[in-house]
Amino acid sequence: MYTPPAFRDDDKESLTATIRAARLAILVTATAEGPLATSLPLLLDESEGEHGVICGHVAKANPHWRVPPLGDALAIFMGPDAYVTPAWYQTKQETGKVVPTWNYVAVHAHGPIEFFEDADRLLEVVTRLTNLHEGDRSAPWAVSDAPADFIQSQLKGIVGLRMPITRLEGKRKMSQNRNAADRAGVLAGLSASERPSDREVASLIPV
């Protein structure tokens, strides 16, 4: 990931927070047949290793898991993002030498990937993923709410994945390369937006 020094995020807690908050990730592997990518929810288990382990599953019909990867896999997690118009910059009024840009948060996790079909391991993964995303509901659904034989039949249609993270890259592009007046203009513009994601980006801009 191209990351100029002003935008580099090396804070482990910040990186893991972005991973935990991302509701959908992109898994990418390089293969002899070309790059393969799958969008899917992933779970971060921080109890193992320096950076943790990523777990999830793909459909068995998805050819992604059948093609041997060349080197490490890459999991991409996106945080909030927002378009930034040059109209918000004080510099526009002074020189006009401004262009549009995009503010965003991204984390790239790298590591060797393992795909597996063991039913017990699959059940653990889907149970943990379900608990994660159902946890804040007033009446959360649980895997055990469905008949056991039905769940076992559903597990036959997926393949689990496990990726120990060996390297993390973080980028937090929040107008750090602009002067204080320009950043204040971006903050005000995004704060007034009707888009929740814009307002979330506004809260991350350094002032």
Buried (B, 14 or more C-beta within 10 A) or exposed (E): EEBEEEBBBEEBEBBBBBBEEBEEBBBBBBBEEEEBEBEBBBBBBBEEEEBBBBBBBBEBEBEBBEBEBEEBBBBBBBBBBBBBBBEBBBBBEEEEEBEEBEBBBBBBBBBEBBBBEEEEBBBBBBBBBBBBBEEEEEEEEEBEEEEEEEBEEBBEEBBBBBBBBEEBBBBBBBBBEBEEEBBBBBBEBBEEBEEEBBBBBBEBBEE
